[in-house]
């Protein structure tokens, strides 16, 4: 019988590198399933182990257009066989649809920005007519700030929608959403592992809406010297308290999500609006080191998966990080 192990389901090599390192320091047996394409024999049973789903809504930007659909097939297969799955098919459903996210959040009493979903260019413009102040557009299946644009007039939106720079959402659904004006240019992201808050991170939004924390996402500002380092926009807040922490934990549990980052923004009246859930969450290593948490998020994931593997197999496998 083959050894039970952790299976990491993904489609982005760069985003898994820190997790590989965390596994290696623990001697944790694992295997990666890179699901950009492949075959699935439904007559066969999956191997034993713990399966960690970290499929991304932005997979199409890396040439993996149907990775989420293939991932959905694999998750259904795993669930049918009763395998231990971290971030289930429900997590995937929320990952690839902001409409699904907002509906699920609102059902738990968690405030989201006023949003209208539109299919068709004319319909995007019609949807915006119901907004009095500034509004943004964004993709329903997104990630990395895809399709996020700020408008103050219908004329500006119409020029964009009818122009060559218009970027359609990969699923055809564009969201028109009220713009939440924050007193200061930042948002807050809460990182959960095993349903528990690991830490929060403050993210500077003064340079735009592409807020991916992974090292692979960082870019040098235009016009900077060739040897310039990209600015770090992330500040870890280890000891974080907020009224949303408990509702978020309850929301994740109700939707079978065990590892995720959830983002909110606070307006000038002190009202918090939740606008994004990332079930393939990444972490900013530089910010973690600055906060005295080297390995932070990925170490927490490795520990959690190690504990789950030991529980699933009934083994006494040690989940303690090896000394360097």
Secondary structure, DSSP 8 states (H G I E B T S, - for coil): ----EEEEEES-HHHHHHHHHHHHHHT--EEEEETTS----TTS---SEEEEE---TTGGGGT-TTHHHHHHHHHHHHHHTT-EEES-HHHHHHHT-HHHHHHHHHHTT-----EEEE-SHHHHHHHHTT-SS-EEEEESS-STTTT-EEESSHHHHHHHHTSTT----TTS-EEEEE----SSSEEEEEEEETTEEEEEEEEE-TT-S----SGGG----TT--TT------EEEESS---THHHHHHHHHHHTT--EEEEEEEE-TTS-EEEEEEETT----HHHHHHTT-TTHHHHHHHHHHHHHHHHHHT-----S----
